Amino acid sequence: MNQEKSSYINEQVDIDYVLKSKNSALAFLLVALLFIFLHKQDNEYKIYITIFCVAILGLSVLRILNVNRYNESKLTLNEAVKNVSVTALLNGVLWSVIGIESVLSFDQINIQILTTFIILIAFSAASIVTLSHKRVVFIVLNFIILTPQLLYSILEYKRTDQPASLWLLGYTAINIIYNLRQSTVIQTELKKKFSNEYDLKKSLEEVALSKKNLEEESIKTFHASRLSSLGEMAGGVAHEINNPLTIIQGMTKSILVHDQLRIDENTKAKLTKIHMASDRIAKIVKGMKIISGKNDQIEHERIKISKVLELSLGLFEERFKIEAIKFSLENVTDPFVQCNPLQVSQIIVNLMSNAIDAILKAESEHLLIIKVIEDFHNHTVDIRVINSGPLISEEHSTKIFEPFFSTKSLGKGTGLGLSISQTLAHSNGGFLSYEEYEGKVCFRLNLSTYSEE
């Protein structure tokens, strides 16, 4: 039995122990009232029996309050269990004293003594159900509560000198042995019940988890198919654009090189702008073709960080202008990394796209920075995508890499981007994390730098 299952069973046994004590407390309370009524005749022990019965009434009320306070979470389970054990033993002692005084108050057996013995035997039997959970408490209570019967049997033997008067002594011993055996059976059955309950609970949790995983995989597959279709479309569009674009680039370059003496400066300037614009379009097309490609089949290669970033940045140049975003790239050492450049580029594209969405929510200046920081000691490099958008709350920051969790409004995001990016980072021997950097939002992609050793 594993530790978790054992702890669960012990906890449930303790809870059962506490809750059942309320019923036994009610029984003690009612019988104490009955006993006061039965001992209404005047004798020297009446006042003491009445006092002890009142004390039992008080203890019974305390036991009921103990259960109620536990149910209201005002007591811990350990405190409630301790209170049950203490009050049960005190009840046993009080009933034992009442029984002894009942025996001493009469010289021969009578209705009060018989009633006392019946009550004590009944309490002893009832303790099998209510106290068998705690072996020590159960055994001590049985010996205490049956003491009056032992005393009466010994006194009768001394008075009559007849061995037959010891019948009650034998019966008490049999009663205790029987109770011990039955308590073992009940305790075993109770633990078996809670063991089965634990197994059922775990099975239901596993079924629920499997169902959740199946639903997540189904949604992932659906979105993957959509992304695949989008990638194929992007690749097709890029291919179609590339053909006329090549003609435009070739024609403008040819005119600028071979016909520069026959055109004026104004026309030359316009052709230069067309050529530069077509070069930028070519970069965007190249990025689209690369990002939409089957990059999982490409092996890792040694490549400079600047080359990896180049695949992604061209897609955002025009958007930076339209949205008035101040963009800067800080890449001082430009280290080599061993990675799948297309997968890393996909991560950068996703981080920059998220950053732009976040920046547009901010009322402050629109700022986006990519900072490349090389750690020479640990042979790693951080690619930090920093933006001036609203900081992510601590509650959300612990969940943003979970599949389908999104801080965007409904219909604005799938909640898969960061989860997929983190998976891609791991497949390239790195990791992706969120942190605040100089008071700004920062997603940190850490990769190992290439070593010749």
Secondary structure, 3 states (H helix, E strand, C coil): CCHHHHHHHHHHHHHHHHHHHHHHHHHHHHHHHHHHHHCCCCCCCHHHHHHHHHHHHHHHHHHHHHHHHHHCCCCCHHHHHHHHHHHHHHHHHHHHHHHHHHHHCCCCCCHHHHHHHHHHHHHHHHHHHHHCCCHHHHHHHHHHHCHHHHHHHHHHHHHHCCHHHHHHHHHHHHHHHHHHHHHHHHHHHHHHHHHHHHHHHHHHHHHHHHHHHHHHHHHHHHHHHHHHHHHHHHHHHHHHHHHHHHHHHHHHHHHHHHCCCCCCHHHHHHHHHHHHHHHHHHHHHHHHHHHCCCHHHCCCEEEEHHHHHHHHHCCCHHHHHHCCCEEEEEECCCCEEEECHHHHHHHHHHHHHHHHHHHCCCCCCCEEEEEEEEECCCCEEEEEEEECCCCCCHHHHCCCCCCCCCCCCCCCCCCCHHHHHHHHHHHCCCEEEEEEECCEEEEEEEEEECCCC
